[in-house]
Amino acid sequence: MTIWVLMMFVTLMVFLLLGYPVAFTLGAVALFYGGIFLGFDFFTLLPLQIWGIMTNFTLIAVPLFVFMGVILDRCGLAEELLETMGKLCGKLNGGLALSIVIVGAMLAATTGVVGATVVTMGIIALPTMLKHNYSAPLATGTIAASGTLGQIIPPSIILILLGDVMGVPVGRLFMGAVMPGLMLVGLFMSYILIYAWYKPEAAPALKSASDEFNYIQILITLLPPLILILAVLGSIFFGIASPTESAAVGAIGSLTLAAVHKKLTLKNLNDSMQQTTKLTSMVFMILIGATAFGLVFRGMGGDSLVLEVMSSLPGGKWGFLLVSMLLIFVLGFFLDFLQICFIVIPILAPIASQFGIDLLWFAVLIAINLQTSFLTPPFGFSLFYLKAVAPSEVRIQDIYTGIIPFVLLQVITIIIIVLIPDLVTWLPDLMDNIHGL
C-alpha cells in the first residue's frame, strides 16, 4: 500500500505538470485509486465533507474579498495612489521606487489579488520609472516584490484558505501576519534607500517634482483607501466583526469608492461579478477535488506514511520545519498557491501539531515562504506576470537580476520569524488579552 500511496501522489504531480485542470485531476486520481483499493462505497463520506465546505461561514469571505479587489482594481485606485505617492517621494533619490513599495502595501491591504497588483503596477509604473532613468533591474525588482505583498498583508486570500485548512482562526492569522508584512515593507524601503544612496544614477530624483504639494488633493486620494483598510482590518482586530463580516464591509466600501470615482457603471459591475464568480468557482472546485484526494490519501494510509517519514528526520521538530519549508518553496515554482494549500498543507499541518508547533506561526511562515517562491527565478509566477506587461526593452535577465535582493530580504524575514516567533504571536495574544479571552 505504501508504494501505491506514493504512486498516487506521483500520478497527481505528473498530470498537474502536464497542464491538466487541477480540480478534475484531483478528483479523477482520487476516484481511480480509491475505487481500486478502497471500493466505491468509501466515497459515501464525500458528500458530507463537500456539504461542510459549502456551508463553511469562514469561506464566504473569499468571494467577498475577491469582489472587493476586482472592484477597486476597476475604479482606478492604483493609478491615483501611484501618482500621489510619486509626487510626495519624487524629490528623493529612489523616491519613485519607495512610492511603489508604499502603494504595493496599500493595495495589498485593500485588494489582496497578487496577479492583478503586479500587472497593474507594471503597466502604470514601469514605463514611468524607465523614462526617469531608473535602472531596469531596480524598477522591475521593486514592482514584482511590492506587487506580491498581497500574499502576506491582510486581507490575503491565501491566509483565509490557510486558516480554514489548518484550523487556525482567520482573525488571529490576519493579526499574526501584520508584523511580518510591515517588516518586509520596511526592509524593501531600507534596501531602496541604501541602493539609491550608493548608486544615485540608477535611482535619480525626479527633476520635474515640485516642492509644493496640494495637500488637500493628497488627503482626498489617500484617505478613502486608508479608511477602507481601517474598516476591514480594524473591525476584525477589535472584535467588532468576524473576517467574513468584515469582508462584507470591504465589498460595500469598494462599491462606495467606485461610485465616488464615477466608475460604478453597469458594465464594470457586471464584469466584476463575472470575474468574482469565475475566481470563486475555481477556488471551490479545487477545494472539492482536494477533499476527495485527501479522503482517499488518508484512507490508503498516506498520512501515517508521511508522519513516519517526517518523524524519522534528524533534528526532530526543526528537521521537519526545514524539510517542509523547502518542499513548499520548491513546489511553489511549479504549482499555484491554491494547489499547495489544498494538497500539501492538510498533510503537513497534523504533523506540525504532533511536533508541538504553533499552527498560527507555521501558517505565517508558509505564507511568506510561498511569497518568496513566487518571486524566485527562474520560475516565479510574479516575474512572468511582470514580463508579460513590461516594455520590450526590459529583458527577463533584468527582472531576474532585480528581484534577487528582494528574495534575500524575504529569506532574512523568514529567518528572523523562526528565531523570534513572538513577532507573529504577540499581536494576536495582545488582542485576546484586550478582549478578555
Order of alpha helices (4+ residues) and beta strands (2+ residues): alpha-alpha-alpha-alpha-alpha-alpha-alpha-alpha-alpha-alpha-alpha-alpha-alpha-alpha-alpha-alpha-alpha-alpha-alpha-alpha
